[in-house]
Amino acid sequence: MSAYDEEESKFMRKVKENPFVPIGMAGFFSIVGYRLYKLKSRGDMKMSVHLIHMRVMAQGFVVGAMTIGVIYSMYKDYIVKPREELKALQQQTAVQHK
């Protein structure tokens, strides 16, 4: 396995663990790219104001993606996982009583 394959598998493992990280990154780069494209047609808006708006939008998207990711992770850990454990325990006790 080459170093490139190891890096790719490490990236894919991270994506599976935290699916909202690449979503946040994609949104960040999309917003920055769009706002840089719109830089030509900003009208009489100052450059610093335009860049501040771009930064706030991009950071807002990333923070939103992180928040949704944390909520999703908590849902998996505190709701889905206990249900699966309870179901497995019930199946195990049902098999023992037969």
N, C-alpha and C positions, 0 to 999 in steps of 0.2 A: 504494500500500500504506500503510495507516494505521499509527500507532505501535503500536496494539494488535496488529495482524497481525504486525508485526516482532517484538514481544515474544513472541507465541505461537510463531512459527517458531523463535525463538532458544531458547525453552524446549523445544520438541520436538526440536531439534537436540541439546541437552544431554542429553535423555532417551535419545536414540538412542546417543550417545557413552557415557553412563554409566547403564545401565538400573537399577542398584541404588540410585541416589540417590533416585528417587521411592519406591522400595520402603522404604528406610530412613526417609524422611519420613513415609510412610503408617503404618508401624509405630510410629514415635515418637508421632505424634498419636493413634493408636488406643490405645496403652498409657496415655498421659496422660489421654485422655478416659475410658477405662474406670476408671482409678484415681480420677479425680475423681468419677465416678459412684458408686464404692464408698466414697467418703469418708464418706457418711452412716452406713454400716454397719461402721465400723472397730472398733466395740466399745470396749474400754478402751485401745486403742493410742494413744500420744501423736501429736499432729498432726505434729510434726517427724519422728518415725520413719516415719510413713506417707508423708510427702513425700520422705524420703530413699529409701525403697523404690521409690517411683514414679520418681524420678530415675535410680536405678541400673538399673532395668528398661529404661527408655526409652533410656538411654545404651548399655546392653548391646546392645539391638536395633540401634541405629545403628552401633555398632562392628562388630557381626556382619555387617551388610549391607555396610559398607565393606570388610571383610576379604574377603567373598565376591566383591565387585566387583573388588578388586585381583587376586584369584586368577583370576577370569574374564578380566580384561584381560591378565594374563600368559599365560594359556592361548591366547588369540587371537593375541598377539604372538609367542610363542615356539614354539607347536606348530602352530596352524592356518596362520598366514601362511607359515612356511617350507615347509610341505607344498604349499601352493598355488603358491609360487614354484618349487619343485622340479618340480612337475607341469607348469607352464607351460614351464619350461626343457626338460623331456623332450619335450614336444609340439613345441616349436620345433626342437629338434635332429632329431626324427623327420621333420619336414616338410622340413628342409634336406637330409637324406640320401636322400630319395626322388627 
